[in-house]
Every structure is written in C-alpha cells, then in structure tokens.
Amino acid sequence: MEGFNPQILLDLVNTTIPFGKYKGTLYYRLPISYLEWFVRKGGFPPGKTGMLLSTLYEIKLNGLEFLLERIKKGQ
C-alpha cells in the first residue's frame, strides 16, 4: 500500500497526547467526543500531533478501534 506508514499505528498505541484535558493519555484511548470537539472547533492542530489525532478520528469514526487494541496486545 503506497504511502502507508505502519509507524503511525504504533505511535497511536504507544504515545501520549502532550497537552490539554487528556494530557498524558495514550492517543488510542482518547474518547471520540474529544476528537469531535477538534472537528467542531475548526480542525486538528498542525504537525505530528494533528496527524495522529486526525488518523485516530478516522479510525474511531469507522469503528476500527479493535485494530489498535490488537496492535497494543501484540507488543
């Protein structure tokens, strides 16, 4: 799959969000309501943080959280 970077999925299950209400929470454990808040407020922040948040939003929006749980368990 061209353009796919599996490191993104690993970052979602191993990296914590660096700011805000959920500071210190692993990205993949963020509630969908928090991600929806970003969408309502005009979008995700720039840079890697925004990319991880927008990727997580798409994963959760499409009911694919189980993939992240499997990745986390497989480590």
Sine and cosine of phi, psi and omega as CSV:
sin_phi,cos_phi,sin_psi,cos_psi,sin_omega,cos_omega
0.00,0.00,0.94,-0.35,-0.06,-1.00
-0.93,0.38,0.72,-0.70,0.04,-1.00
1.00,0.05,-0.16,0.99,0.00,-1.00
-0.99,0.15,0.76,-0.65,0.03,-1.00
-0.88,-0.48,0.97,-0.26,-0.03,-1.00
-0.89,0.46,-0.32,0.95,0.02,-1.00
-0.88,0.48,-0.48,0.88,0.03,-1.00
-0.86,0.51,-0.71,0.71,0.00,-1.00
-0.91,0.41,-0.63,0.77,0.05,-1.00
-0.90,0.43,-0.64,0.77,0.05,-1.00
-0.90,0.44,-0.60,0.80,0.01,-1.00
-0.89,0.46,-0.55,0.84,-0.03,-1.00
-1.00,-0.08,-0.18,0.98,-0.07,-1.00
-0.87,-0.49,-0.14,0.99,-0.10,-0.99
-0.93,-0.38,0.59,-0.81,0.03,-1.00
-0.98,-0.19,0.47,-0.88,0.03,-1.00
-0.95,0.30,0.72,-0.69,-0.16,-0.99
-1.00,0.03,0.07,1.00,-0.09,-1.00
-0.42,-0.91,0.16,-0.99,0.18,-0.98
0.98,0.22,-0.22,-0.98,-0.06,-1.00
-0.82,0.57,-0.57,0.82,-0.07,-1.00
-0.96,-0.29,0.41,0.91,0.01,-1.00
-0.79,0.62,0.74,-0.67,0.00,-1.00
1.00,0.01,-0.07,1.00,0.02,-1.00
-1.00,0.03,0.68,-0.74,0.10,-1.00
-0.87,0.50,0.68,-0.74,-0.04,-1.00
-0.77,0.64,-0.74,0.67,-0.13,-0.99
-0.92,0.40,-0.23,0.97,0.02,-1.00
-1.00,-0.06,0.00,1.00,0.03,-1.00
-0.92,0.40,0.64,-0.76,0.05,-1.00
-0.96,0.29,0.51,-0.86,0.02,-1.00
-0.86,0.52,-0.53,0.85,-0.01,-1.00
-0.88,0.48,-0.57,0.82,0.04,-1.00
-0.93,0.37,-0.65,0.76,0.03,-1.00
-0.92,0.39,-0.63,0.77,0.05,-1.00
-0.90,0.43,-0.55,0.84,0.04,-1.00
-0.86,0.51,-0.70,0.72,0.05,-1.00
-0.86,0.51,-0.69,0.72,-0.01,-1.00
-0.87,0.49,-0.72,0.70,0.00,-1.00
-0.90,0.44,-0.54,0.84,-0.05,-1.00
-1.00,0.07,0.07,1.00,0.11,-0.99
0.91,-0.41,0.02,1.00,0.09,-1.00
0.80,-0.61,0.07,-1.00,-0.05,-1.00
-1.00,0.06,0.41,-0.91,0.01,-1.00
-0.91,0.42,0.28,-0.96,0.01,-1.00
-0.96,0.28,0.21,-0.98,0.11,-0.99
0.99,0.14,-0.27,-0.96,-0.08,-1.00
-0.89,0.46,-0.62,0.78,0.01,-1.00
-0.86,0.51,-0.73,0.68,0.02,-1.00
-0.90,0.44,-0.62,0.78,0.03,-1.00
-0.90,0.44,-0.68,0.73,0.02,-1.00
-0.91,0.42,-0.69,0.73,0.01,-1.00
-0.89,0.45,-0.68,0.73,-0.02,-1.00
-0.94,0.35,-0.58,0.81,0.06,-1.00
-0.91,0.41,-0.70,0.71,0.02,-1.00
-0.88,0.47,-0.64,0.77,0.04,-1.00
-0.85,0.53,-0.73,0.68,0.01,-1.00
-0.90,0.44,-0.64,0.77,0.02,-1.00
-0.89,0.46,-0.75,0.67,-0.03,-1.00
-0.94,0.35,-0.63,0.77,0.01,-1.00
-0.86,0.51,-0.54,0.84,-0.03,-1.00
-0.99,-0.15,0.20,0.98,0.08,-1.00
0.93,0.36,0.53,0.85,-0.08,-1.00
-0.96,-0.29,0.32,0.95,-0.01,-1.00
-0.84,0.55,-0.51,0.86,-0.02,-1.00
-0.84,0.54,-0.49,0.87,0.04,-1.00
-0.90,0.43,-0.65,0.76,0.02,-1.00
-0.93,0.36,-0.61,0.79,0.05,-1.00
-0.88,0.47,-0.67,0.75,0.02,-1.00
-0.90,0.44,-0.66,0.75,0.02,-1.00
-0.89,0.46,-0.71,0.71,-0.03,-1.00
-0.89,0.46,-0.70,0.72,0.00,-1.00
-0.92,0.39,-0.51,0.86,-0.05,-1.00
-0.98,0.22,-0.12,0.99,-0.06,-1.00
-0.99,0.11,0.00,0.00,0.00,0.00
